[in-house]
Amino acid sequence: MSQSTSDSGIDVASFVEEFNLARIGQYVLVILFIGFFLAPLETGIMTALKTNEAVARTIPLAPPTGEGFTWGNLQFALEQLSGAFFNSLFMAIPATIGSVLFGSMAAYGLTMVRWRGQMLFLILFLIGIFLPYQAVLVPLARFWNNIFPLASMLAPTFETLPVVQDFHSNLVPLMITHIAYGIPICTILFRSYYQSLPSSLVEAAKIDGASISKIYRRIVLPISKPMFGVVFIYQFTQIYNEFLFAFTLITGSDTPEAVVTLILPAVGASTSGIDFGIRMSAAFLAAIPTLIIYVAFAEQFAKGLRTGGG
Amino acid sequence: MADLTLDAVTKVFEDGEDEIVAVDDVSVEIRDGEFLVLVGPSGCGKSTTLRMIAGLETITDGEIRLGDDVLNDVRTQDRDIAMVFQSYALYPHLSARRNMSFGLEESTDLSQTDIDERVTEVASMMGISDLLDRKPGQLSGGQQQRVALGRAIVRDPEVFLMDEPLSNLDAKLRAEMRTELQQLQHQLDVTTVYVTHDQTEAMTMSDRIAVMNDGRLQQVGPPLELYHEPTNLFVAEFIGEPSMNFLSGRREGSSFVTDRIEYPFSETVADAVEDAEDVIVGIRPEDVAIRDEAGDDPAHEFEMTATVVEPMGNENVVHLEFPGETTGTEDLVAITEGMREVGENESVTVHLPEETIHVFDTATGEALHARQLELDPQALRL
């Protein structure tokens, strides 16, 4: 009797002890990592809500208190950025849709349709991914300014349109550039997805009498919805955050057609120094569109990653 | 309606430097309304042949004709065919109804009302009327199979192609679908080419069977003809379950001699064998008779030991061995009726009736003599 109780006591104790140590270790690690990743965000948001004086006096992580709290920074940053927001979205949304759609079409043509010389084209697409942006900046600028001045050609048309102004035509070359440079990576992403689809689907549609383009529109396009989510998020973030092409093709941060990434470095800077409150507000605001996209496409994104295999 | 003709069809796949001949000089004529089963082990080229008929593979050499039209350069989309895939290949994002109407929308000018009418009609024929609004993911394997068949039937094509359509079903459902598919085909009277590796499906469903091996056509004929008059060793072994017994040995005079036995040939057989040296004698398990005591044909009776008995209820499968050194492999398999008891390790008298044996040339595999049939040859072409 006594033997059995002492036995079971030892068992439980040792079990609990081991269990706790592992658990505690895990939680400590998780909390450390959460802190590590969230601290900069916390600092940013807190600084955005502080007056200049409070920024100087308090530690960055601490929340603003009493006199130190202000909405002014956010208001000012929003005023500064509102035009740029429109410009960025006006350029990035069509550019994203364009590159994703063309990428998907190219991947379909390279994966599910058989024709001669396919491999050569695939290699060209692969090269496109590894082409360094810096190498094409000068030719690109010369092309859009001297050889094919699309912006100035479109300006009169843009003037007559509602909502947009004539200067918005300067965003069109940037949009097309992004579409062109986005196609290779989108193609490769879609390609791996299409390779994982059973080829009998396309064959069945062929036997049902559907043409190559009809098979894409009625079968492949609807099936690749989850992959569209993934590539759309990725591509939108890339284009929206891109700086180098924007900097080259748009004359500067003081022009009305400047995109968010061009204006951001200039917001809050003045001869008297940098206003960190304003700068953090602007950075926080600039990040919102990408956050919205992630939340909006979260379900598709998860599905796409699960089924994508790419 | 027209006949489908394969004329010396060859398919060569190029794999870098190597050339792989998947289908070699296959000629077969499939008559209008006929149910032809292409059967063979995996990798024998049967699926490739089917895919060439569908236009999913190009034809390296030879010709495929539907009636008088050469199909070789006709696009898959323009061939009047329907195909059922092993994986069903239903469009996952479309409802069963839309899956079935897709082909009609793409290949005909029918109005939406007419299409709906035809889909509804075929659906009720297939017993899937109440499943039409479900997507493939919400259907069971058997239901998906029916939708896939319905999708083919609704097209009302010249030719049905079926690529192992039943192999993803469980055994019971497969047997049911086998009968149903056969009835459907009779009812619709559409020329059908059916690919399978399952010889039971081939035997039970077909009007004629075409056996393929290594890309070559081995024999084409009605099921019973293939069963009783195989033209070579491969067909003899492939058709029938359990498969035919083979004893390999030599012809000495007018007798067949192995290490264990001497088996005298009758005049008819000896004439057929002529002067072939190395021969293989084949006999179907159901023709191997097990007797308790010697009968009236002592020359063709042998003492053997039953090593394993597999009772199936209606019949027993008995594995038999010739006396002497045990080789570990049984020498003959016999099927006896279920009520006849044979004990394991029991010594029995085995009768190999001379009129039931097949003789093959060992070197070429060609049949030299097929079993004699009391049947009228016409009866084979049921």
Interface residues (C-beta under 8 A of the other chain):
Chain A: P198 S200 L201 E203 A204 A205 K206 I207 D208 G209 A210 S211 K214 R218 I219 P222 I223 K225
Chain B: A54 G55 L56 T76 Q77 D78 R79 I81 A82 M83 F85 Q86 S87 A89 L90 Y91 P92 H93 F102 G103 E106 S107 T108 R151 R155
